[in-house]
Amino acid sequence: MRTASRASRLVVQVSMLVALLAVGMFVLLQPYLSDDERIHEEGRIDEVVSQGPVTVQSIEWKLDSLKAYSALVDEEGEEIKVDAPAGSVIVVAAFTVTPRKGLMLKERGFSCEAKLVDDKGNIWDDQLVSGYTLPTYCADNDHPHTMDKPGKVAQVYVVPKSSVPHLTGVTVEDFYIHRRVLITP
């Protein structure tokens, strides 16, 4: 009789220990698993779209082309100065962007940004380039935008030559709701 009560007490103690460990793990991991902001900052991609169009933060994006160049030239055939170190390639992403209802157009322009990504997790920011045939930012006085009317814009990136075969597309994101969309060519 005494052995049976010890065995049942041991079962209860082991059960309580397992329950406490489970609750402890849940309390420790729950903030980690449900922290959308941190997960977004670590590079989570929420949606993948082939070329688009996709609307993110009241801007409709459509990827027209993603091409690599050794140098850029303007309309007159003159080389455009791009800050590119030796062994790098210039990648140009051409977009059709359409400002939609909810976006504030300041002086007929707006802020837009797309980042180039590869399959190894590398991310490149665009560079401002003047003299290119397309505007390289959405707030260009020479190329004003109108609400609900498509306009062309190019984003210029400088990447190592070895990364070009691994490029997967560009990401656009909504910082407020933590949404990142990968647009593939």
C-alpha positions as CSV (number, residue, x, y, z in Angstrom):
1,M,0.0,0.0,0.0
2,R,2.8,2.3,0.9
3,T,4.5,1.6,-2.5
4,A,1.3,2.5,-4.4
5,S,1.0,5.9,-2.7
6,R,4.7,6.7,-3.4
7,A,4.2,5.8,-7.0
8,S,1.1,7.9,-7.4
9,R,2.9,10.8,-5.7
10,L,5.8,10.4,-8.0
11,V,3.5,10.4,-11.0
12,V,1.8,13.6,-9.8
13,Q,5.2,15.3,-9.2
14,V,6.5,14.4,-12.6
15,S,3.2,15.6,-14.2
16,M,3.5,18.9,-12.3
17,L,7.2,19.3,-13.4
18,V,6.3,18.6,-17.1
19,A,3.4,21.1,-16.8
20,L,5.6,23.8,-15.3
21,L,8.3,23.3,-17.9
22,A,5.6,23.6,-20.7
23,V,4.3,26.8,-19.2
24,G,7.8,28.2,-18.8
25,M,8.7,27.4,-22.4
26,F,5.5,29.0,-23.6
27,V,6.1,32.2,-21.5
28,L,9.7,32.4,-22.8
29,L,9.0,31.7,-26.5
30,Q,5.6,33.4,-26.9
31,P,7.0,37.0,-27.3
32,Y,9.7,35.7,-29.7
33,L,7.2,33.9,-31.9
34,S,4.6,36.6,-32.0
35,D,6.7,39.8,-32.3
36,D,5.8,40.9,-35.8
37,E,8.1,43.9,-35.8
38,R,11.2,41.9,-34.9
39,I,10.3,39.1,-37.4
40,H,9.8,41.8,-40.1
41,E,13.2,43.4,-39.3
42,E,14.9,40.0,-39.7
43,G,13.7,40.0,-43.3
44,R,10.6,37.9,-43.5
45,I,8.9,38.0,-46.9
46,D,5.2,37.8,-46.6
47,E,4.2,37.5,-50.3
48,V,5.9,36.7,-53.6
49,V,4.6,38.2,-56.8
50,S,5.8,37.6,-60.4
51,Q,6.2,41.0,-61.9
52,G,3.1,42.5,-60.3
53,P,1.1,44.6,-60.1
54,V,1.0,44.6,-56.3
55,T,-0.1,47.5,-54.1
56,V,2.0,48.2,-51.1
57,Q,1.5,51.3,-49.0
58,S,-0.9,52.9,-51.5
59,I,1.6,52.5,-54.4
60,E,1.0,50.0,-57.1
61,W,4.3,48.4,-58.3
62,K,4.8,46.5,-61.5
63,L,8.4,45.3,-62.3
64,D,9.0,45.9,-66.0
65,S,12.6,44.6,-66.2
66,L,15.6,43.7,-64.1
67,K,18.8,44.0,-66.1
68,A,22.6,44.0,-65.3
69,Y,24.9,46.5,-67.0
70,S,28.6,47.2,-66.9
71,A,28.0,51.0,-67.3
72,L,25.0,53.3,-67.8
73,V,24.7,55.9,-70.5
74,D,22.5,58.9,-70.9
75,E,20.3,59.8,-73.9
76,E,23.3,61.3,-75.7
77,G,25.5,58.2,-75.3
78,E,27.7,59.7,-72.5
79,E,28.6,57.4,-69.6
80,I,26.8,58.2,-66.4
81,K,29.0,58.4,-63.3
82,V,27.9,55.7,-60.9
83,D,29.8,55.0,-57.7
84,A,30.7,51.4,-58.4
85,P,33.9,49.7,-57.2
86,A,35.9,47.4,-59.4
87,G,34.4,44.0,-59.8
88,S,30.8,45.2,-59.5
89,V,27.9,45.3,-61.8
90,I,25.1,47.9,-62.2
91,V,21.6,46.4,-61.9
92,V,18.6,48.5,-63.1
93,A,15.1,47.6,-62.0
94,A,12.5,49.4,-64.2
95,F,9.1,49.8,-62.6
96,T,5.7,51.2,-63.5
97,V,4.4,52.9,-60.3
98,T,0.9,54.2,-59.8
99,P,0.1,56.3,-56.7
100,R,-3.3,55.2,-55.4
101,K,-5.9,56.7,-53.1
102,G,-4.4,57.1,-49.6
103,L,-1.0,58.3,-50.7
104,M,0.0,61.9,-50.2
105,L,1.5,63.5,-53.2
106,K,3.8,66.3,-52.2
107,E,4.6,68.6,-55.1
108,R,3.4,65.8,-57.5
109,G,5.9,63.3,-56.1
110,F,6.1,60.7,-53.3
111,S,8.6,58.5,-51.6
112,C,9.2,55.1,-53.0
113,E,11.9,52.5,-52.3
114,A,12.6,49.0,-53.5
115,K,15.5,46.9,-52.3
116,L,17.3,44.3,-54.5
117,V,17.7,40.8,-52.9
118,D,19.4,37.6,-53.8
119,D,18.8,34.0,-52.7
120,K,21.7,34.2,-50.1
121,G,19.9,36.9,-48.1
122,N,21.9,39.9,-49.3
123,I,20.0,43.2,-49.7
124,W,21.1,46.2,-51.7
125,D,19.7,49.8,-51.4
126,D,19.2,51.8,-54.5
127,Q,21.5,54.7,-55.5
128,L,20.4,58.0,-56.8
129,V,21.7,58.5,-60.4
130,S,21.1,61.6,-62.4
131,G,21.0,61.7,-66.2
132,Y,19.5,58.2,-66.6
133,T,16.7,58.0,-69.2
134,L,14.1,57.2,-66.5
135,P,13.8,59.0,-63.2
136,T,15.5,57.2,-60.4
137,Y,13.2,58.4,-57.7
138,C,9.5,59.1,-57.4
139,A,9.8,62.7,-56.3
140,D,11.4,64.0,-59.5
141,N,10.3,67.6,-60.5
142,D,11.0,66.8,-64.1
143,H,8.7,63.7,-64.0
144,P,5.7,64.6,-61.8
145,H,3.2,61.9,-60.8
146,T,-0.5,62.1,-60.8
147,M,-2.9,60.2,-58.6
148,D,-4.1,56.9,-60.3
149,K,-1.9,57.5,-63.4
150,P,1.0,55.1,-64.0
151,G,4.5,56.5,-64.3
152,K,7.9,55.0,-64.9
153,V,10.8,54.9,-62.5
154,A,14.1,53.1,-62.3
155,Q,16.0,51.9,-59.2
156,V,19.8,51.5,-59.7
157,Y,21.8,49.1,-57.6
158,V,25.5,48.3,-57.5
159,V,26.2,44.6,-56.7
160,P,29.2,42.3,-56.8
161,K,29.5,40.5,-60.1
162,S,29.4,37.1,-58.3
163,S,25.9,38.0,-57.0
164,V,24.2,38.6,-60.3
165,P,23.2,35.0,-61.0
166,H,21.7,34.8,-57.5
167,L,19.4,37.8,-57.8
168,T,15.8,36.9,-57.1
169,G,14.0,40.2,-57.4
170,V,13.2,43.4,-55.4
171,T,11.3,43.9,-52.2
172,V,8.8,46.6,-51.4
173,E,7.5,47.0,-47.9
174,D,4.9,48.6,-45.7
175,F,6.6,49.5,-42.4
176,Y,3.4,50.2,-40.6
177,I,1.7,46.8,-41.0
178,H,5.0,44.9,-41.3
179,R,4.4,43.6,-44.8
180,R,7.2,42.8,-47.3
181,V,6.5,41.7,-50.9
182,L,9.1,40.1,-53.2
183,I,8.6,41.0,-56.8
184,T,10.3,38.6,-59.1
185,P,11.2,39.2,-62.8
